[in-house]
Amino acid sequence: MSSLDDARALDAADPLAGMRERFLLPEGIIYLDGNSLGALPKATIAAQKDVVERQWGTDLIRSWNDNGWIGAPQRIGAKIATLIGAEPHEVIVTDSVSVNLFKLIIAATRLNADRSQILTEPGNFPTDLYTADGAAGLLANHIVHTEQAGDLVDALGPDTALMLLTHVHYKSGARHDMQLLTEEAHEAGALALWDLSHSVGAIPIDLGGCEVDLAVGCGYKYLNGGPGAPAFLYVREDLQDQLRSPLSGWMGHEAPFEFRDDYVPAPGISRFLCGTPPILNMLALESGVDLFADIDMDAVVAKSAALFDLFETRIEERCGDHGLELITPRDAAHRGSHISYRHPNGWPIMQALIERRVIGDFRAPDILRFGLTPLYTSFADIWQAVEILGEILDSGIWRDTRFAEKTAVT
Ligand SMILES: *Cc1c(COP(=O)(O)O)cnc(C)c1O
């Protein structure tokens, strides 16, 4: 039986323990939802004050040049590149994941125009499925074909234009073998597009090593970019000039400030910009991404695995007889950085936990999901969160009707 002191000893030996101080976390809250909305870095507060008061307020429009606003999408993209095994000029920050998916799905299927199938899996993140459907509807003769994870390789064929997968599953936390599946896609003559939303900033990613063609990822989860932070988009260097964004906005033009009538895409990754970047949000994302400059990703990965192991062991010890079913793979190489359990009363149990100031989330129909964010989750947090979950399950307090009420966002 482990004790809170054992967890505290792990915190004392944690090389990342000092990072927690760099976030504004409310006293008494155990935050296990950083995989859905990352916590607020303290540096973001000062940086946002500067961008609003000085840059916008005083420097006004000159800021586009003088404060580097115009180069923010490329500059922040280059910083994210270091986290995903990409070259600096292969990544750009722009739009949302959904919009970036749309741009890349259309661009890729047009490049592979003699093939008509977009291959993905059922249960992929909804926006990936919806966007693929929407894109296919605009193309002539394209269909979205879904296949269970284990059957994807067999489903790749001479008609597959694009394989669209999410690296780490948002519910189960299961991780695909990016290297193998990308190789298989290429073998079949298809392009591979990976959604990194639940992996970037938490687990190792090597887009270059895996020869990935295209990728997108989220800024407001492990990158701590703030609510609705812009997303990023990756295109392998040699593909960039072959692809055309269907959203041919002026910021992706080769010379936006010549105001010409005809669209000519910018060379390189900048052609995937569309409209004017939201500078306040972009710079909030930059503050979040900058926290990674000082840390060793191997330490992040190792701590994620250790937090998971403690959570799982503690659940077995403390809540073993309450019917929680682990759905996340136990092997660290096959998962992301959250842990999920199925329980028929998942919703009210999570609401009771949140009332006790342990914030995780619920994913329909029956999943309790807990994000493990190595920069600010402590081992003591995990120990105490499971203790509180055990008390809630032992007492049955979650049966109270006040926990049954649904909210708009889960
Ligand atoms: C969070 C998430 C998104 C978010 O998409 P937005 O368009 O930026 O809201 C997309 N895909 C996956 C897999 C996600 O987890």
The ligand as an SDF file (V2000), in Angstrom:
LIG
                    3D

 15 15  0  0  0  0  0  0  0  0999 V2000
   -8.9100   19.2470  -29.3160 C   0  0  0  0  0  0  0  0  0  0  0  0
   -8.8720   18.5780  -30.6320 C   0  0  0  0  0  0  0  0  0  0  0  0
   -9.1650   19.2780  -31.7920 C   0  0  0  0  0  0  0  0  0  0  0  0
   -9.6030   20.7230  -31.7090 C   0  0  0  0  0  0  0  0  0  0  0  0
  -10.0290   21.2550  -32.9110 O   0  0  0  0  0  0  0  0  0  0  0  0
  -10.3760   22.8050  -33.0050 P   0  0  0  0  0  0  0  0  0  0  0  0
  -10.8510   22.9600  -34.3870 O   0  0  0  0  0  0  0  0  0  0  0  0
   -9.0840   23.5590  -32.7770 O   0  0  0  0  0  0  0  0  0  0  0  0
  -11.4030   23.1080  -31.9780 O   0  0  0  0  0  0  0  0  0  0  0  0
   -9.0680   18.6170  -32.9980 C   0  0  0  0  0  0  0  0  0  0  0  0
   -8.6890   17.3130  -33.0620 N   0  0  0  0  0  0  0  0  0  0  0  0
   -8.4040   16.6070  -31.9470 C   0  0  0  0  0  0  0  0  0  0  0  0
   -7.9820   15.1970  -32.0570 C   0  0  0  0  0  0  0  0  0  0  0  0
   -8.5060   17.2260  -30.7120 C   0  0  0  0  0  0  0  0  0  0  0  0
   -8.2410   16.5350  -29.6170 O   0  0  0  0  0  0  0  0  0  0  0  0
  1  2  1  0
  2  3  1  0
  2 14  2  0
  3  4  1  0
  3 10  2  0
  4  5  1  0
  5  6  1  0
  6  7  2  0
  6  8  1  0
  6  9  1  0
 10 11  1  0
 11 12  2  0
 12 13  1  0
 12 14  1  0
 14 15  1  0
M  END
$$$$
